[in-house]
């Protein structure tokens, strides 16, 4: 699977160009499924923010507002209740999965429980477009700084990539570079701090930063 791990979504021309390159065709000819599941695990998210993401409203709509040929919704908490063959076909047919933020440990839980996590290695042509927790879920650890879903036993995520992500650098008062450096010390492995104009493109294990803003490699 090809990855575009963003902090704030497809927020500038450089990130959009990276998305088109990963898709291998125009957005207008591509199909996508949006996944809002991570929102339910974060105390600051809820029905209104989920609606904004799905409906393509700013700022949450920077991915879903793009001119996709088709756009559907995939709610992971529902998948265990329906036949796998049904939803698996939807995922395999999608050119892109647009995965919203919230709590990454909650998202990881439902990716495992639904079976989506096991399917990812088979989706070689698809593009995973994450925003915030939707990007962090593919990392080894998110750090206690970002764990809001207290039912999670720890801060581990899926470990699809070998680095961690500190998103929203300078966007919130708490998300300073000093805080990112302290977080990276606790993570104890390769990590990046990204502002909302930055993303990491990953193809065949090779990571490349795409940015029109501020970012740093930590650890």
Buried (B, 14 or more C-beta within 10 A) or exposed (E): BBBBBBBBBBBBEBBBEBBBBBBEEEBEEBBBBBBBBBBBBBEEBEEEBBEBBBEBBEEBBBBBBBEBEEBEBBBBBEBEEEEEEEBBEEBEEBBBBBBBBBBBBBBBBBBEEBBBBEBBEEBEEBBBBBBBBBBBBBBBBBBEBBBBBEEBEEBBBBEBBEBBBBBBBBBEEEBEBEBBBBBBEEBEEBBBBBBBBBBBBBBEEEBEBBBEBBBBEBB
